[in-house]
């Protein structure tokens, strides 16, 4: 299911400078989740995972404070209904429904549980039927609940983080490559069609071999970013490719395959930096 990008950063005229947030919070463990292999390496390192969360948040929510996004919810007009939470769960793509189901498994009778039938009805559309302002208010109330925060962490890891990191490791990619895969699956979803993560990877592999196939890591990652840019340009909501051009490609061109601070980048015209490991 495709996860939509969240709020685009402000216009290029304003340059917001942000520094790194607090240390990483360990995400809860969803029963179906498979932790990334080789714990302690790459994005499995909690400090590098925190950096990944902050990088995504800079593009999704114009802030490095990703933990402030549990309460985020709005319809950004991309045809996917409501986009919400730390990873852009969408009412129209199924991952918001799965999140609320998981939250209800952890805490029956929670403030969002009564919206499960409506979320089932609107899945696959941009409809707000049965949701509306009351649902938006309930989401913001739930976001204060640490159980709901844990549920969001769980679903982020189960659906997006763990699969992308494991695939990157299988492809022989280091920390930067793992992040590039993760950011792509967040925006494009884990599907196999040409504009989803699996299709983007397939396109890249037609142009360059992965390190696991004996290819050069930088050459392959450039091919992947080229394929991702092409996919982004097929949607009006994603046609600003700065998170590739002035973020990921900057790190790649600098040879920072380990994603080590200091990191300085721009997304949607706004400037950010992480000077030290969180």
Phi and psi in degrees as a GROMACS rama.xvg file:
@    title "Ramachandran Plot"
@    xaxis  label "Phi"
@    yaxis  label "Psi"
@TYPE xy
-82.0191  129.706  UNK-2
-98.0326  126.227  UNK-3
-78.7573  150.72  UNK-4
-65.7922  147.58  UNK-5
-85.6276  -148.639  UNK-6
-62.5402  129.808  UNK-7
-73.1151  146.827  UNK-8
-64.9691  163.444  UNK-9
-63.2855  169.65  UNK-10
-60.9902  161.196  UNK-11
-61.9461  -17.7599  UNK-12
-68.6487  -27.6877  UNK-13
-105.249  128.69  UNK-14
-112.485  107.49  UNK-15
-93.5789  129.236  UNK-16
-106.481  121.856  UNK-17
-126.268  151.035  UNK-18
-114.995  171.467  UNK-19
-62.7358  150.347  UNK-20
-88.0958  -156.731  UNK-21
-76.2183  173.318  UNK-22
-63.9332  159.958  UNK-23
-64.4761  144.644  UNK-24
-97.0028  130.398  UNK-25
-68.8518  124.937  UNK-26
-72.1321  153.169  UNK-27
-67.3242  166.704  UNK-28
-108.256  109.656  UNK-29
-77.5759  140.494  UNK-30
-55.1042  -32.9634  UNK-31
-91.5729  -2.88792  UNK-32
-75.6233  146.9  UNK-33
-119.467  116.412  UNK-34
-65.8996  148.776  UNK-35
-56.6171  146.465  UNK-36
-69.3616  162.577  UNK-37
52.4371  60.8248  UNK-38
-52.8489  139.213  UNK-39
98.3522  -12.4025  UNK-40
-108.463  146.341  UNK-41
59.9651  -141.005  UNK-42
-71.8174  -8.35075  UNK-43
-70.352  -19.8778  UNK-44
-67.6546  127.337  UNK-45
-59.7272  -31.1296  UNK-46
-69.8655  -41.7067  UNK-47
-71.0153  -33.4817  UNK-48
-64.9037  -38.927  UNK-49
-61.3096  -42.54  UNK-50
-59.5488  -43.2122  UNK-51
-60.3453  -42.6523  UNK-52
-63.3191  -39.7854  UNK-53
-69.9435  -39.1822  UNK-54
-62.3539  -46.2688  UNK-55
-63.1411  -41.9089  UNK-56
-64.4425  -31.9497  UNK-57
-61.6754  -35.2138  UNK-58
-86.3291  -38.0925  UNK-59
-77.1504  -36.2074  UNK-60
-135.723  12.8286  UNK-61
57.7538  34.601  UNK-62
-158.419  147.769  UNK-63
-83.485  -11.5097  UNK-64
-82.512  78.2046  UNK-65
-67.115  -25.8097  UNK-66
-71.7869  -15.8044  UNK-67
-79.8156  -3.84286  UNK-68
-96.0303  1.04603  UNK-69
-55.9353  -33.6263  UNK-70
-88.9454  -8.77193  UNK-71
-63.7427  133.201  UNK-72
-160.729  130.629  UNK-73
-167.064  163.688  UNK-74
-95.8087  113.565  UNK-75
-91.2643  7.04044  UNK-76
75.2848  28.0749  UNK-77
-102.966  10.3731  UNK-78
84.5999  7.24505  UNK-79
-112.21  18.0075  UNK-80
71.1527  -142.532  UNK-81
-74.5911  138.539  UNK-82
-111.885  132.694  UNK-83
-154.581  159.855  UNK-84
78.9585  -170.822  UNK-85
-72.1099  -15.2157  UNK-86
-129.62  7.16868  UNK-87
75.658  45.1497  UNK-88
-59.9805  138.489  UNK-89
-120.795  137.34  UNK-90
-69.26  -22.9379  UNK-91
-93.5081  -2.91027  UNK-92
-119.528  -0.862161  UNK-93
98.6552  -26.0078  UNK-94
-74.0715  -26.3468  UNK-95
-69.0411  -40.4207  UNK-96
-59.773  -46.0517  UNK-97
-63.5825  -37.0351  UNK-98
-62.8785  -49.1776  UNK-99
-66.1833  -33.4267  UNK-100
-63.7759  -43.0527  UNK-101
-64.9117  -43.6335  UNK-102
-58.4659  -40.7748  UNK-103
-70.7051  -32.1619  UNK-104
-63.3621  -40.8242  UNK-105
-74.886  -33.1215  UNK-106
-144.786  83.4099  UNK-107
-57.1271  144.895  UNK-108
78.2487  13.8405  UNK-109
-67.7384  169.261  UNK-110
-65.8129  -18.2512  UNK-111
-97.7603  -12.7539  UNK-112
-57.674  -37.1267  UNK-113
-68.3462  -12.486  UNK-114
-92.0021  0.353421  UNK-115
-57.7549  -44.945  UNK-116
-60.2378  -40.393  UNK-117
-66.5  -39.7426  UNK-118
-64.7957  -34.932  UNK-119
-65.7264  -40.0024  UNK-120
-67.9003  -37.1592  UNK-121
-89.658  -6.29028  UNK-122
-57.1246  129.919  UNK-123
91.7604  4.94814  UNK-124
-140.017  178.016  UNK-125
-103.119  14.8842  UNK-126
-69.0279  148.197  UNK-127
-105.555  10.1653  UNK-128
-55.6012  126.681  UNK-129
79.4887  1.34736  UNK-130
-115.322  -94.1161  UNK-131
66.7861  -158.796  UNK-132
-63.7565  -30.9319  UNK-133
-65.768  -39.6116  UNK-134
-67.2114  -41.8223  UNK-135
-59.2936  -44.1346  UNK-136
-64.5832  -40.7339  UNK-137
-64.9943  -37.7039  UNK-138
-61.1968  -45.2653  UNK-139
-66.7387  -32.6514  UNK-140
-67.5356  -45.6919  UNK-141
-61.325  -32.6054  UNK-142
-63.1591  -18.0072  UNK-143
-80.4789  -12.4063  UNK-144
-86.3347  122.278  UNK-145
-62.5858  -25.4211  UNK-146
-66.5213  -40.2527  UNK-147
-68.7967  -37.4123  UNK-148
-61.2203  -43.2151  UNK-149
-62.0078  -41.7924  UNK-150
-61.2381  -41.3796  UNK-151
-63.5154  -43.2219  UNK-152
-59.7763  -44.7256  UNK-153
-57.7988  -49.4866  UNK-154
-71.141  -35.6199  UNK-155
-56.4063  -47.1153  UNK-156
-70.4123  -42.9073  UNK-157
-66.468  -44.4452  UNK-158
-90.7787  -33.4774  UNK-159
-118.554  -57.5883  UNK-160
-67.3559  -56.3896  UNK-161
-61.8689  -46.5596  UNK-162
-61.336  -40.8424  UNK-163
-70.7279  -41.17  UNK-164
-66.6061  -42.7155  UNK-165
-63.7347  -40.4458  UNK-166
-64.6617  -40.5487  UNK-167
-62.4086  -41.1714  UNK-168
-66.6749  -38.9809  UNK-169
-61.3068  -34.9124  UNK-170
-82.0006  0.611002  UNK-171
81.2065  23.4262  UNK-172
-92.9587  146.772  UNK-173
-86.2165  -160.243  UNK-174
-61.3669  -46.0685  UNK-175
-62.7755  -44.2128  UNK-176
-62.0979  -37.2057  UNK-177
-63.7558  -41.0386  UNK-178
-66.6936  -41.9794  UNK-179
-58.9503  -40.6702  UNK-180
-65.2824  -44.5614  UNK-181
-62.48  -46.826  UNK-182
-62.9157  -35.124  UNK-183
-67.6158  -42.1007  UNK-184
-70.8876  -29.2605  UNK-185
-62.0332  -47.062  UNK-186
-77.7355  -43.5432  UNK-187
-100.339  -13.9956  UNK-188
84.8304  162.819  UNK-189
-88.1689  20.0146  UNK-190
-75.5478  -177.081  UNK-191
-114.06  -0.180766  UNK-192
-70.832  166.101  UNK-193
-57.1256  -27.2647  UNK-194
-105.596  12.1429  UNK-195
-102.323  171.568  UNK-196
-54.5138  -47.6815  UNK-197
-62.0527  -39.383  UNK-198
-69.6487  -37.3166  UNK-199
-63.1558  -44.0771  UNK-200
-61.6385  -43.0472  UNK-201
-61.8588  -42.2968  UNK-202
-61.5315  -43.5641  UNK-203
-61.9468  -39.544  UNK-204
-71.2549  -14.3208  UNK-205
-77.9567  -20.189  UNK-206
-99.4235  -29.4277  UNK-207
-153.345  149.936  UNK-208
-80.9078  145.114  UNK-209
-71.2321  160.878  UNK-210
-56.5009  -34.5496  UNK-211
-65.5196  -23.6905  UNK-212
-92.5946  3.43813  UNK-213
97.8192  7.22432  UNK-214
-86.4358  170.404  UNK-215
-82.2831  132.698  UNK-216
-62.7468  -45.8517  UNK-217
-64.767  -41.9402  UNK-218
-61.6963  -43.9935  UNK-219
-65.8189  -44.2778  UNK-220
-64.4915  -35.4625  UNK-221
-63.0085  -39.9832  UNK-222
-64.6665  -39.1263  UNK-223
-65.501  -44.1536  UNK-224
-65.5136  -35.3031  UNK-225
-61.8649  -44.466  UNK-226
-66.2142  -37.2213  UNK-227
-67.6624  -42.3986  UNK-228
-58.1393  -42.3224  UNK-229
-61.9897  -39.5232  UNK-230
-67.4022  -41.4337  UNK-231
-60.4308  -38.2737  UNK-232
-72.3228  -7.48809  UNK-233
-80.8906  -10.3214  UNK-234
-124.209  131.542  UNK-235
-58.7761  -35.9721  UNK-236
-68.8089  -16.7102  UNK-237
-122.801  11.485  UNK-238
-77.7732  -6.14952  UNK-239
-84.2196  111.484  UNK-240
-99.3419  23.1296  UNK-241
-63.6045  -29.9816  UNK-242
-66.7674  -17.7564  UNK-243
-90.599  -50.5359  UNK-244
-70.8855  -44.2256  UNK-245
-111.103  13.9027  UNK-246
-128.494  -78.7117  UNK-247
-64.6295  -41.2237  UNK-248
-67.9854  -30.7089  UNK-249
-62.2276  -46.5756  UNK-250
-64.5788  -40.8757  UNK-251
-66.5053  -45.1759  UNK-252
-64.1738  -27.1347  UNK-253
-80.6791  -3.99231  UNK-254
74.042  20.1371  UNK-255
-87.8322  65.8792  UNK-256
-70.497  -14.8054  UNK-257
-95.6587  -0.109176  UNK-258
53.3522  50.5319  UNK-259
-91.0233  138.791  UNK-260
-67.8155  158.407  UNK-261
-75.5921  142.222  UNK-262
-120.122  129.824  UNK-263
-131.912  132.278  UNK-264
-157.878  172.648  UNK-265
-129.792  143.992  UNK-266
-133.637  128.375  UNK-267
52.0336  36.3024  UNK-268
90.1133  -10.9784  UNK-269
-96.8763  144.197  UNK-270
-100.026  142.642  UNK-271
-141.146  161.405  UNK-272
-152.939  147.593  UNK-273
-125.167  112.612  UNK-274
-89.0511  -31.2432  UNK-275
-138.112  166.666  UNK-276
-60.9196  132.689  UNK-277
